């Protein structure tokens, strides 16, 4: 028997309205339709993920009970509110308040950029470089949610991991993520490295690098919700690469290394900045999709 037929029979027997009685299958179908009409990418997936988050159910529970009535009116209301917000293009992760990265779970809020799988390439590159350098020191610049610093502290063998961000709100999120993942990271509120003491063996950064005119054409989830402070790299997207490469020598130990994430079309420009500032042999690393993703180099010995 179809879900709609079940719905009519139940309404007839109980004289209840559609808003008061609905099956699991109907509720999910309703959510999918709402998100599809709002042109939300991956509407089916997001409708399910929000149901899973809201009701704390598994797919096996859903498939076994899809024709059964959802009993919690409060949870139905909450779920529909989540769907309404997602239809307004609020990012899924800002609704669930979490995002996976490097096999760890991170809290996210609108104060921080949502961690992307692409950035795992940066973390993996640093870990590979550092595996033969136990006890090295490292600083993560523009840390945001702290996903890079926390992942490196979790998986690496560093004597100290430090992180900085200009946003005090972002640092609150990053500190929570360090605590939740049981790692030690020293945080500083700083414009890049200006307020960070000491020197390091490695500087790592996923800085803002999107050109300002490109931001205007991004999906609403990004341009209207994620912090502009974490997106905008200025007119040409290179502002922070210039600043990092120009000042890196003042914060790196002799033979220290600089690692940065880049946009798919920025390799040549960033490599030239590396060479102009004492990193004569910059190296490119591509992500799993084959796109240019990381540039790194070792400071030339004088």
N, C-alpha and C positions, 0 to 999 in steps of 0.2 A: 504493500500500500504506500502511495506517495506521501511525502511529508505534508503537503497541502491538504490532503484528504484527512489525515490524522488531525490536523489543526482544526478543521471544520467539525469533526466529530467531538473533539474535546470542548470546543466552544459551545456546541449545542448541549452537551451534557452538563457543563458547569456554568454556562451563561457568563463567561468571562471575556474580556476584551483581548485583542491581539497583543496589547502592551503588557498584559498581565500573565499571559501564558504562551510559551514558545519552546520548541524543541532545540536541542543542541545544533542539529543540522540546519534548521531554519535560521537560527541566530547567526551562524557562520555565513550562510548564504546571503543573508541580509547585509552583513558587514562587507563581504566581497563585492556586492553590487554597489554599495555606497562608495567604496574606494575606487572601483573601476570607473564609475561615473565622474569621479573627481580626477581621473587620469593619474592616479597614484601608481608609480612603477611597482611591479610585483605585488599587485593588490591581493592576490590569493595568499601569498606567503605572509604578508604583513597582517592580514585579517587573522590568520591562524596564530602567528606569533603573539599578537595582542591577546587573543583568547587564552593561549597557553599561559601568558604572564598574568592575566587578570584572574583566571579561575584556578591556576596551578594544576592543570590537567595534562595528561599525556595523549599522544595520538591514539594509542590503543584504547584508552578510556573513551575518547571521542567516538571512534568507529564502533565500539561495542554499545554505545549509548546515544548515538546520533538521533534516534527517534524518541528518546526520552525527554521529559520536560525539565527545563532548567529551573531549579527550585528557588535560587537566591535572586529575589527581585533587586536587591541592592547591587549585586554583582552584575546583573544585566544592565542596570543603569550606568554603572561604572564602565563597563565594556563599551556601551554605545557612546559614552563620552570620549573614550579613547579613540574610537573609530571616527568620531566627529572631528577630533583634533588632527588625526592623521589625514583625513580628507582635506583639512585646511593646510596640509603639507608640512605639519610639524614633524620633524624626523622621528622615526620609530624609536631610536635610542634615547631621545629626550623624554619619551613617554615611559619607556621601560626603565630608564635611568641606568642602563648598563650596556657594555659592549665588550665582546671578547677580543683579545689581542695576544698573540704569542702563547696561546693556551692558558692565559690568565683572564680574570674578570676585572673590569674597570668600571667604576662609577663615572657617569658623564652627566653634565648639566649644560645649559645654554652658555655657560661661562667658558667652555672649552670646546675645541675642535673634536669631532668624533673620530676616534682612532680608526685608521684604514688598514686593510690587509697589505696594501702596497708598502706601507711603512715598515712592515716586518722585514723587508729586504734590507733596510738600513740597520736594524738591530742585528740581523744575522751577519751582515758584513762586519760590523764592529766585533761581534763575538768571535768570528773566524780570525780576525786580525789579532785579537787580544788573547787567544787561547795559549800562546807561547809567552805571554807577558804577565804572569801571575803577580798580583799585588800592585798593578798599575792604578793610577788615579784617572778619573773621568768626570767631565761636566757635560750635562745635557742642557743646551740653550734653547729657549722658547719651549719649555717643557709641557705646557698645557695641562692635559690630564695626567701627565707623568708616565704615560704608557711606555715611552722609550727608556727613561731612567729606571723605572721599576722593573721592567723586563731585563735590563742589563744587570741590575743588582741581583735579580733572582737567578739568572742563568750564568752570569759571569763570575770570575774570580778576581774582583777588584778590591783594592784596599779601601777605597772610598768612592762613592758615587755622589756627585753633587748635581743640583739642577737649579735653573733660574727661569723666571718669567716676569714680565713687567706687570702682569695682572695679579692682584692680590686674590681676586675671586678664583682664578684658575689655580693658584697655589693651594687654596683650601681643598680643592678637589684632588690635586696631586698628592697632598699630604695624607688625605684619607686613603687614597689608593695604595700608597706605600705602607700604611698601617694595616690595611685589609689584606695585603699580600705578604705581610710579615718580612719586609726588607727595610734596611737602613739607607735612607737618602737624606742628604743635607740640602735644604731648600733656601734660596735667596730671592727676594723680590728685587729685580734688577732689569734695567734696559740692557739686553744682551749680557755682557760680562762686567759692566761698569761697577757694580756693587759686590762682585764675587771675589773674595780674597784668594791669593795663592796662585800656583801654576799647576798644570795638569799634563798628564801623558797623552790624553786624548780629549778633543772637543767634538761633540756630536750635536747635530741640530737638524730639525725639520722646520725651517723658518717659514714665515709667510712668503709665498712665491708666485701667486697668481696675479697676472696683469690686471689693472683696475678695470679696463674696458671688457676683459674676458669675464670678470665676475658678474657683470650685468646679464650675461647670457647663460649663467649656470642655473641648475634646477632650483625651484623655490626653497626646497629643503636646505640648500646650502646658502644661497645669497640672502635669503630673508630670515634665516634662523641661526646659522653658525656665526661665531664672533668675527666681525670684520677685521679685528685686530690680529686674528690668527690666519686670515686669508690674504690680505692685500700686501703684495710686494712692490707696490708703486706702479708707475706707468709702464715700466718694462719688466717688472717682476724681479728685479735684481738688487733692490736696495739692501736687503739683509745679507746677501752674499758679498757685496762690496764691503760692508761693515765688518763682517766676520773674517774675511780673508785679510783685510787691512790691519786688524787688531789681534789676530790669532797669535802672532809671534810674541806678543806681550803676555800671553797667558799659557803658552805651551812650554814644557821643558824641552831641552835640546833633543832633536829627533822626534818630537811629538807629532801626532797625526790629527788631521781635521777631516771629519766625515759630515756630509750634508745630503739631505734628500733634495731632488730637483724635479722640475716639471719635465714632461716628455721631450720638450724642444729646447732645453736650456744647457745641454752638455757643453757645447762649444764656448758659449759665453762664460759659463762658470769655470770651465777649465782654464780659460785665459786669465780670469781673476786669480785663480790658484797660482798660475805660473808667475803672474806679475807681483805676487806677494810672498815669494819664497818657497813655493811648492812646485818644483820644476817638473815633476812627473805625476800629474793627476791621473787617477784611474777611474774608469767608468764601470758601473755595475748595473745590469738590467734586471727588471723584476720578472715575475713568472709569466707575464704577458708579453715579454720581450721588449718592453719600453724602457728607455733610459730612466734610471731611478735614483742612483747614488753616485756621488763623486767624492773621492777621498784622496788624500795625499799626505806625504810625510814632509815635515819642515826640513828644508835643506840645511845641512851642517855648514857652519861658517868657518 
